Amino acid sequence: MLGGAGDKIIIGYDLGNAFSQISYSYLSQDCEVETLSCVAGEEHYNIPTVLCKRQGTGQWLFGREALRFAQEYPEEAILVEGLVGLAVTGGQVLVDGEAYEPVALLTLFMKRSLGLLSLVSAPERIVAMMITCRKLDSLLIEVLNQTVTGLGLGYSRVYYQSYAESFYGYMLYQSRDLWAEQTVLFDYREDGIYSMRMECNRRTTPVVAYVHQWIYPFQGESCLPDTAGLEESRVARLDRELLEVVRQECGKGKVSSAYLIGEGFAGEWMSQTLQYLCRGRRVFQGVNLYSKGAVYCLLDKHFGSKAGKEHVFLGGDKLKYNIGMQVLRQGRESYYALLDAGENWYESEYTCEFYVGQASCISLVITPLISGGVTRAPLSLGELPREQETEEEAFSCGFSRIRMRLYLEGEKQLCVEMEDMGFGEIRPATQLTWRQRVTCGDSRLEEAGGGGRSGAAAMVCVGDYAREPYVIPKLGVRVYCMEELCYCLKENAFLLDGSVMNEELLAFIKKDCGLPELSQALHPLVRQQGALSDFVCRILIGVGLYDPETVSRVEETLKAGSGLSDYEKHKLQTDHLAEQKRYEEALKSYDRLLERIRENQEMEVPALQALTADILHNKGVIHARQMLYGQAAECFFQAWKTGGGQQDYFADYLAARRMQLPERDYVALAAEYPEQYQASLELERMLEATEQAWRETPEYKRLARLRAVRVGGEAVYCEEADRILQILKNDYRRRTGARKRGSIENI
């Protein structure tokens, strides 16, 4: 091999339960792959996967030295064989009266065997290693992870793959005519003949390569390939039995080449088999194909061969599904790829963040690469928080940033973990997490593409999440990303003015959020002091957090608010607090506004009176919703007096007193206003109609059933009463709300 003293090196490590091998190559496209020999100058590639402890000492031997010592000094040797199997099975191993963890023994063996590389390179020049085994499962993966950790390797790129993929990787770097048709491999082992048959589906792009595996029973002789001690009839029978195995496998399709792996295939004892195999096929024999194939796969990872780019391997340890989700990307529905088919399932992992609304239903789209239809797997986020418990903090922003991690626990077992990250400082993270398992290819999953839901409820994050926040002028809200900015612009549109159009915001969008194109598009509006509505809507459209109808409403709000006074904007802001059920904040804000109006007589008197009456009326509505009917009545009465006798205000005053006072006192009060007799009659008609409508509702019928339940026992009655009361409370809170503009809805 040609390689400089400072060249980097990569390793292919064939880890078997009986023996192991190490192949290597310098990290160069034109370097050959070599295999370490246990004996200098000879082709002894197999390293027995054994350890031997010298009894009564701390001396450990490995590989051929361990076997030699055990054979020469059996009374001193304690041999530990099958290290891989022991590590997978678990349970401590008793050696010389001391218990050892099997993973620790396997780690010791690998460390000693890797020491052989000092003959060709210094350890610090090793940059990557591919460990290849017969078959990979979750138990073996865990063992390999622990072993690699225990090795304390100075390089972090350690990969795992099966023998089947190593076979595929080896063929990628062979002449195309050798695998123009199917390629077969026969692996001679003590427990039988392991066969692999590689074929390619050239009708797909990329070409999909499969390796079909089978085990054929074969009662060979441990002495093979040496037949000196065997009768000729026994040798001939072994040849015929092997020929039958080869015929069966080659009869499954046209074969271009065949590979005979294992020391048992050496020699000339299988003449009939070789004669059959060599008819129209090229045949190769060796022992180190898997470790070499592991190195070729590393080379392909680093340099990317033409064949590797044109083919994808789907073995038993490969993910056979493309997994993604339908998302909204800047307002447009698109497919978001998460995990790609063809990767090792145990290495497939992806973490992303996206935004969801309160009613979002997220679905994964699972597309098989081989056969079957596209399916959709719904993911449940449970109950995202809508509002705080206390009425003072009752607030819901409607969005949550979700961090999602996907990984596999098996070939088809997908695990999805999600965490609520909140919405910046607008809504803190709740620490809620969800974990869900999905079986890819499960026939019970919903078929995609029909009349079902599109699943495009998740919104891809636009730009980066800033480390330092941007503070929106006058609002004083700190935002870390474009979605939070859009939310604040939309929710506070009636408060915005030209101060929001500034260079600091453009720098935040360009540098902190990583969106130079959007920043550049906004720059002329800032420089020329363009229309505020154009500036805000361009941001909303560019991010796509809201649909076009919502953006249009924001634009209308901005245009309508351009001619409002500070008093009117203050009121709109407070109305917004009431709409969000932040009643105590709203009441305090209304009181501050009334104080400002009394101190500053800048507006015309009629306009001031109308605005004051509107504020007082809205305070009354808040008190009514808090069931403080006496305070509500006082506010409605003041609104009526201040607003020049507006009839709606007095009607609300009567309604509040009707709810507050005993019937006799209310009748006496109504009699004091004979001119409002018609209004009092209308109120009674409304109450009668409301009561009649109430009797037809499911809630009333539930209460009727509750009265019947009371006969059955107090405990049952109380439980059902509490449940119904909670339903009514939730329904009341959900239904009540304030208008954005003008007065809050009348009672």
PEQUI-V430815 format. One line per field, one symbol per residue. psi: psi as a letter, one per 30 degrees, with the letter a starting at -180 (. if undefined). A space follows every 10 residues. Layout:
psi = ???
This chain:
psi = kkklfgklkl kjjjjlfell ljllkkikfg klklkkkfkk fliifkjkil lkkjkglgkk llbeeeeeee eeifffkjkj lheeeeeeel klkjjhgkkk keeeeeeeee eeefffffff lkeffkflkj kklekkleee eeeeeeeeef fhkfkfiklk lleeeeeeee feglkeffhe alklkkjjle gajkkkjklk jgfljlkkkl jkklkkkjia kffkgjgegk leeeeeeeee eeeeeeeeef fflkkelkkj kkffflagfh eeeeeeefjg lkkkkafgee eeeeeeeeee eeejleeeff lkkiafgkkg kkkalkljjh fkklkjkekk lflkeffjkk klklklaegk jkkkjjjkfd lllklkjkkk gbjkkellek ffgjkkfflk kkkkkklkga efjkkkkkkj gaibfejlkf gklkkkkkjk gkfflkklfb gakfgifkkk kjaljkeklk jkkeegkkkf leeeeeeeee fgeffkafff ileeeeeeee eefhieeeee ffeeeeegha keeeeeeeee eeegflleee eeeeeeeeee ffglleeeee eeeeeeeeeg gieeeeeeee eeeeeeeeej iflkeeeeee eeeeeeeeee eeeefggife eeeeeeeeee eeghhkeeee eeeeeeeefe lleeeeeeee ffiffgeeee eeeeeeeeee eeeeffleee eeeeeeeeef efkeeeeeee eeeeeeeeee eeeeekllle lbllkl.
